[in-house]
Each structure stands twice: as structure tokens, then as C-alpha cells.
Amino acid sequence: MSQYGSGSGSVAAPPAPPGGGGTAGTGRRARRGPASGIKGRQGIWGWLFVSPMVLVLGLFLLLPIGMALWVSLLNWNGQSNPFTGAADFVGVDNYSNVLTNDGLDRTLFMTSVRNNLYFVLLVVPLQTILALALAVAVNSRRIKGKSIFRTIFYFPSVTSSIAISTVFLFLFQGSGAVNALLKWVGITGPKWFTDANGLVWTLLGGLGIVDPDKPTAALASNGFLGLSWWDWLSGPSIAMCTIIVLVVWTTSGTYMLIFLAALQDVPVELEEAALLDGASRWQSFRNVTIPALRPVIFLVVTLGLIGSWQIFDAVYVMSQGAPGNTTLTPAFLSYTAGFQDSEYGRAAAIAFILLAIIMVMTLIQRVLLRDRDKPVRTGRRFGAIRRRAS
């Protein structure tokens, strides 16, 4: 007898699929049932393990943020419970007074934004470039005693910012060491913490192009967001430049370590292959090392951007906004509005506006630093070539 049927010529039915009766699809569904149950139990255990941290974040982070957001909608002086009827609900008046309504609040806030904007535009590129240069230097195989240089470069980052600010305050006094050094080479040093003129107009005034003490009528009579164009284009003040130098010097060490860790992960074979192909060291660094460091560069720029917009301690110790509010920053303005003027609603509103500025600036630099390499296109032409090759 044939294995395919009996002598009558009939064909036997194919054997039933394993796992009992039913179709193959039913068998597959039956096999997926236990797996999905396991995944469900894993999800429950996962949430159970992370629940303590979720509770801590919710209690000490999300809840205070919600409370501060509510305070920003109140006219509250800090003497009563903001969650009772004792505090006046003013809606978005605190935000409108800072952003749109003409007055002292708007002028001070826009002045602080201008100061901080110049601070960010100078600090972030300088500290990134300096940190990368230091990391490349201490990562070189030609340098001996690398650990000593790493310690020296990183030491300012672990020193108290209050102590360093105090030291810089003495160094940049009118009779301080910096002016004494400039005088030794024949240069009269500026009055670092009393000159309210912007760096741009000071340099142009030194060249005889403009008079820093007499603003141009066209720039002084027109403005934007409560400030004249003369104020917007003045650049950072001399006092703000000293704070910029301090911040760049104290933060470059931390970012140097981040770049150093990334440089040690770059394969040496890639650099050697580029050198064998005839590339110079600068070409190898630009075309091999820099693309490999793109994610780390994005991280360093993001951290520097956030930290620069939150600058407070150096301003508090060295200038407190002087001279002429040219070192005033949104963070310090929020502090003075709350703890000196007892206007906690306006202080909270400034803090949330600062948060929005940081988020927008982070998104902008993410777009600018995104990877523009396009993926390989696998359309009809590639499919036809692949069929011909096969």
C-alpha cells in the first residue's frame, strides 16, 4: 500500500498540526498567549521597582513645579498661604508685565535677557572650543605626565564658585593684579566693575568711530521690546566680560573630561588610515575625529547652554547687576524680585519664562547640530541593479 493512500487511489488528509486541533493560526495565537502574559507581569514588576523613584520625583520635582506655576498666577508677597483666598489671583498679569506692558518690570527683564544673551553667545563657544583643545592636548601620545595636566585643568571646576568669584573680584579691581600687569606692558586697564558701556561701543569709541557716551540718535530713538537698538547692539559690558572669563575658566575642565572620554573611544585605526591616505593631522581631525564627536559636542553645547542661562552665583558675588544693570541676568532678577521685593508671583513668572527660553534655545541648537547625512536610498533603481546582479 502506498503511503499516500489506499488501493482505491484516494489521497489521505495531511496530518494535523501539532498542539491539538485547529488551524495553524490558532496554534500561533495559543503560543503567543503565555509570552504576552509574561511581558505583562514584567511590566508590573518594572513599575513596582521604579515606583520609589517616581514618587520621589513627583514629590520633590513635579509638585514644586506645579506649585510655582500656580504662584506665578498670583500677586503674593510670601506672608500668607498661596493656596487659600488670601492671595490675589491675577492670571497672566505677571507674564504680561514682564513681556508686553511698558514699564520698569519689562525694561529690567529685557535688559537681563540682553545681558544673558551676549553671555551665552560668548561663553558656550569659548568653553566648548577650549575644552576640546585641552582634551586633545592631554590625549596626545607625545605628552608625558598627562595625569598632572588633567588635574591642573580640572581643578578650577571643583573649586568653590564663591571663592573663585571673590578672587576674581580682587584681581579685576582698579588697582588689582590685572591692571598692574596691563600697566607693565604700557596699557591702561579699564574700570572693570564701574564702566557701564558695552564692549562694542567701547571698541568703536577707541577707534574714533562712535562716542560711547553719546548714543546715535537713530539707534537711541528706535528700539525693540522696550530697549533701544543702541542698548541691544552695545554688547556685553566690561564687567560682564570678567564674569565670562571666570565662567569659561571654571567650566572648561569639566567638559574637557567629557571630550577626553569620547576621544579615547575614537578608533585609532581610523586616524591612522586617514594619515596613510595622505591626510594631514588637521584634515584627519576635521574629517575623522570631529564627526565621531558629534553626539558629545551636542551634549557639551546643551549643558553649556543650560548652565549659561542659569548663571547666578558669580553675578551675586561680583556685581549684583551693577554697573547700570549691565550684569543683570534673569536668574538674578528672579531672585531679587522674590527675596528682596517680595513679589513672588513676578519672580515665579520670570523663572518660567527663563525655562521657556532654555527649551527654545536647546531645540534650536539641536536643529543646527543635527546629523545632515542622508540615508542610502533604496528605490526602484537600486532594486533593478540588485536583480541584475543576482
C-alpha positions in Angstrom: 0.0 0.0 0.0 1.3 3.4 -0.9 1.9 5.9 1.9 -0.3 8.4 0.1 -3.5 6.4 0.1 -5.2 3.0 -0.1 -5.6 0.9 -3.1 -8.8 2.8 -4.2 -6.5 5.8 -5.1 -7.8 8.2 -2.5 -5.4 10.7 -1.0 -5.1 10.8 2.7 -5.5 14.1 4.5 -2.4 15.8 5.7 -1.5 15.2 9.4 -3.0 17.6 11.8 -0.7 20.4 13.1 1.0 19.8 16.4 -0.6 21.2 19.5 -4.1 19.7 19.1 -6.8 20.5 16.6 -7.4 23.8 15.0 -5.6 25.9 12.4 -2.0 26.9 12.4 -3.0 30.5 13.2 -4.9 29.3 16.3 -1.8 27.4 17.4 0.3 30.6 16.9 -2.2 32.6 19.0 -2.1 29.9 21.7 1.7 30.2 21.7 1.6 34.0 22.0 -0.7 33.9 25.0 1.9 32.9 27.6 4.5 35.3 26.2 2.2 38.2 26.4 1.3 37.3 29.9 5.0 37.2 30.9 5.5 40.6 29.3 2.5 42.0 31.3 3.9 40.6 34.5 7.3 42.1 33.7 5.7 45.5 33.1 4.0 45.3 36.5 7.3 44.3 38.3 9.1 47.1 36.4 6.7 49.8 37.6 6.9 48.3 41.1 10.7 48.7 41.1 10.7 52.2 39.7 7.8 53.4 41.8 10.0 54.8 44.7 11.9 57.0 42.3 8.7 58.1 40.6 7.3 59.0 43.9 10.4 61.0 44.9 10.4 62.8 41.6 6.8 63.6 41.8 7.0 64.8 45.4 10.2 66.9 45.1 10.2 67.9 41.5 6.8 67.8 39.7 4.8 69.0 42.7 7.0 72.1 43.4 6.9 72.9 39.7 3.1 72.9 39.8 3.1 75.0 43.0 5.5 77.5 41.4 3.3 77.7 38.3 0.3 78.5 40.5 2.3 81.2 42.4 3.2 82.8 39.0 -0.5 83.5 38.6 -0.9 85.3 41.9 0.0 88.6 43.4 1.7 87.0 46.5 4.1 88.6 49.0 5.0 85.4 50.8 3.2 86.4 54.0 0.2 84.1 53.6 -0.8 80.7 52.2 -0.9 80.9 48.4 -3.4 78.1 48.2 -6.1 80.0 50.0 -8.1 83.1 49.2 -5.6 85.3 50.9 -3.5 85.7 47.8 -4.9 87.7 44.8 -5.3 85.8 41.6 -4.1 88.0 38.7 -3.9 85.4 35.9 -1.2 86.1 33.4 -0.6 89.7 34.5 2.8 88.8 35.9 3.8 87.5 32.5 2.3 90.4 30.6 4.0 93.0 32.8 7.3 91.3 32.1 6.8 90.7 28.4 4.4 93.2 26.8 3.4 96.0 29.1 5.7 99.1 29.1 7.2 99.7 32.5 10.1 99.1 34.8 9.4 95.4 35.0 9.7 94.9 31.3 12.7 97.1 31.0 14.6 95.2 33.7 13.7 91.8 32.3 14.6 92.7 28.7 17.9 94.2 29.9 18.6 90.9 31.8 17.8 88.9 28.6 20.1 91.0 26.5 22.9 90.6 29.0 22.4 86.9 29.3 22.2 86.5 25.5 25.6 88.0 25.0 26.9 85.9 27.9 25.6 82.7 26.2 26.9 83.7 22.7 30.4 84.1 24.1 30.6 81.5 26.9 29.2 78.5 25.1 31.6 78.6 22.0 34.6 79.6 24.1 34.2 76.9 26.7 33.5 74.3 24.1 36.5 75.1 22.0 38.8 75.4 25.0 37.6 72.1 26.5 38.1 70.3 23.2 41.5 71.8 22.8 42.6 70.8 26.3 41.2 67.3 25.8 43.1 66.9 22.5 46.3 68.1 24.2 46.1 65.8 27.2 45.1 62.9 24.9 48.2 63.2 22.8 50.6 60.4 23.0 53.5 62.8 22.8 52.8 64.5 26.2 54.3 63.0 29.3 52.7 63.4 32.7 49.1 63.5 31.4 47.5 62.9 34.8 49.2 66.1 36.2 47.9 68.3 33.4 44.4 66.7 33.7 44.4 67.5 37.4 45.6 71.1 36.8 43.0 71.7 34.1 40.1 70.2 36.1 41.0 71.8 39.5 39.0 75.1 38.8 35.9 73.0 38.2 35.9 71.5 41.7 36.8 74.7 43.5 34.0 76.7 45.2 32.5 79.2 42.7 32.1 81.7 45.6 35.8 81.5 46.4 36.8 81.9 42.8 34.4 84.8 42.3 35.9 86.5 45.3 39.5 86.0 44.0 38.5 87.4 40.6 36.9 90.4 42.3 40.2 91.3 43.8 42.1 90.6 40.6 40.0 92.9 38.5 39.8 95.8 40.8 41.2 99.2 39.7 44.4 98.6 41.5 44.3 94.8 41.1 46.8 92.4 39.5 45.2 92.5 36.1 45.5 96.3 35.7 49.0 96.2 37.2 50.0 93.6 34.5 48.5 95.7 31.7 50.2 98.8 33.0 53.5 96.9 33.0 53.1 96.4 29.2 52.0 100.0 28.6 48.2 99.6 28.6 45.9 101.5 30.8 43.4 99.0 32.2 39.7 99.8 32.3 37.5 100.2 35.3 36.2 96.7 35.2 33.2 97.0 37.6 32.2 100.6 37.2 32.2 101.0 33.4 28.6 100.5 32.1 29.5 101.0 28.4 29.1 98.0 26.1 32.2 96.3 24.7 31.2 97.0 21.1 30.8 100.8 21.6 33.9 100.9 23.8 36.0 99.3 21.0 34.4 101.5 18.3 35.0 104.5 20.5 38.6 103.6 20.9 38.9 103.6 17.1 37.2 107.0 16.9 34.1 105.8 15.1 31.4 106.5 17.7 31.3 108.2 21.1 30.2 105.7 23.8 28.8 108.5 26.0 26.7 110.0 23.2 24.3 107.4 21.6 23.5 107.8 17.9 20.0 109.4 17.5 18.8 106.8 15.0 19.7 103.9 17.3 18.6 105.6 20.6 15.2 106.7 19.3 14.1 103.3 17.9 14.0 100.0 19.8 12.6 96.6 20.3 10.9 95.0 23.3 11.4 98.1 25.5 15.1 98.6 24.7 16.7 100.9 22.2 18.8 99.5 19.4 21.7 101.2 21.0 21.3 99.1 24.1 20.7 95.9 22.1 23.8 96.3 20.0 26.1 97.5 22.8 27.4 94.1 23.5 28.4 92.8 26.9 29.7 95.3 29.4 33.3 95.3 30.7 32.1 93.9 34.0 30.2 91.1 32.2 33.4 90.2 30.3 35.1 89.5 33.6 32.3 87.1 34.5 32.6 85.5 31.1 36.3 84.9 31.7 35.6 83.4 35.1 32.9 81.0 33.8 34.9 79.8 30.8 37.9 79.1 33.0 35.9 77.2 35.7 33.7 75.1 33.4 36.2 74.1 30.7 37.8 71.4 32.9 34.5 69.5 33.3 33.8 69.5 29.6 37.4 68.6 29.0 36.9 65.3 30.8 33.7 64.6 28.7 35.6 65.2 25.5 38.6 63.2 26.7 36.4 60.1 27.4 34.9 60.5 23.9 38.4 60.9 22.2 39.6 57.7 23.8 36.7 55.8 22.2 37.6 57.0 18.7 39.3 54.1 16.9 42.9 54.8 16.4 42.7 52.8 13.1 40.5 55.4 11.5 43.0 58.2 12.2 46.0 56.0 11.0 44.1 55.1 7.9 43.4 58.8 7.1 47.1 59.6 7.6 48.2 56.7 5.3 45.8 58.1 2.7 47.8 61.4 2.7 45.6 63.5 5.0 47.3 65.9 7.3 46.7 65.9 11.0 44.3 68.8 10.8 42.4 67.1 7.9 42.2 63.9 10.0 41.0 65.8 13.0 38.4 67.7 11.0 37.1 64.8 8.8 37.5 61.8 11.2 37.6 63.0 14.8 35.0 65.8 14.8 32.3 63.6 13.1 32.9 60.9 15.7 32.5 63.5 18.4 29.2 65.0 17.1 27.0 63.4 19.9 29.4 64.6 22.6 29.6 68.1 21.1 25.8 68.2 21.2 25.9 67.1 24.9 28.5 69.7 25.8 26.8 72.5 24.0 23.4 71.6 25.6 24.9 71.5 29.1 26.8 74.8 28.5 23.7 76.4 27.1 21.5 75.5 30.1 24.2 76.4 32.6 24.9 79.8 30.9 21.2 80.8 31.1 21.2 79.9 34.8 24.2 82.0 35.8 23.7 83.4 39.3 26.5 82.8 41.8 29.2 84.8 40.0 26.7 87.7 39.5 25.7 87.6 43.1 29.2 87.8 44.4 30.9 90.0 41.9 28.4 92.7 40.8 24.8 92.0 41.8 23.7 93.5 38.5 26.0 96.6 38.6 27.1 98.8 36.9 23.9 100.1 35.5 22.2 96.7 35.3 24.7 95.6 32.7 25.4 92.3 34.6 21.8 91.7 35.5 20.6 88.2 34.4 17.1 86.6 34.5 18.1 84.2 37.3 19.4 87.1 39.5 16.4 89.2 38.6 14.0 86.4 39.7 16.0 86.2 43.0 15.7 89.9 43.7 12.0 90.1 42.7 11.2 87.3 45.2 13.6 87.7 48.1 14.2 91.5 48.0 11.0 92.9 46.6 8.7 90.2 48.0 7.0 89.9 44.6 7.0 86.1 44.4 4.4 85.9 41.6 6.6 88.0 39.3 9.7 86.0 40.4 8.0 82.7 39.5 6.8 84.1 36.2 10.4 85.2 35.3 11.6 81.7 36.2 9.1 80.0 33.9 9.9 82.4 31.1 13.6 81.5 31.6 12.6 77.9 31.4 10.9 78.5 28.0 13.9 80.4 26.7 16.2 77.5 27.6 13.9 75.0 25.9 13.7 77.0 22.8 17.4 77.6 22.6 18.1 73.9 23.2 15.7 73.0 20.3 17.4 75.5 18.0 20.9 74.2 18.7 19.6 70.6 18.3 18.4 71.5 14.8 21.7 73.3 14.0 23.8 70.3 15.2 21.7 67.5 13.8 23.3 64.9 11.6 22.6 66.0 8.0 23.9 62.8 6.4 21.1 61.3 4.3 20.4 57.6 4.4 21.1 55.5 1.3 18.1 55.5 -0.9 16.8 52.0 -1.9 14.3 52.8 -4.6 13.4 51.2 -7.9 16.9 51.9 -9.4 18.6 50.1 -6.5 16.1 47.2 -6.8 16.8 46.8 -10.5 20.5 46.8 -10.0 20.2 44.2 -7.3 18.1 42.0 -9.6 20.5 42.2 -12.4 23.4 41.4 -10.1 21.6 38.3 -8.9 
